[in-house]
Amino acid sequence: MIDMTSLTGMAAAFCTTLSFVPQVIQILRSGNTDGISLSMYSIFTLGVSLWMIYGVIREDLPIFIANGVTLLLTLTVLGLTVTKRIKGRTPSTKTPE
């Protein structure tokens, strides 16, 4: 039987992981990444990576799995954002002096 502490932890992991799905879907549908902060997502992705490593070190499968899924979602947002912004750049045109 699962105790309340484990159940609470799993529910929290499920909610925080699930919270990234709408962002990924919205970017995939609209292609709009204008409101995405690369700094925030980069720092958050690093934090999630560290949590995943922590789960491995502690041999805590729920922490590992939840953060592994979250990592995939945040990397998707980062990848789509960077790709979109690189494609959106126009080469600068220099006027001859």
Buried (B, 14 or more C-beta within 10 A) or exposed (E): EEEEEEEEBBEEBEEEBEEBEEBBEBBEEEEEBEEBEEEEBBEBBEBBBEBBEEBEEEEBEBBBBBBBBBBEBBBBBBEBBBEBEEEEEEEEEEEEE
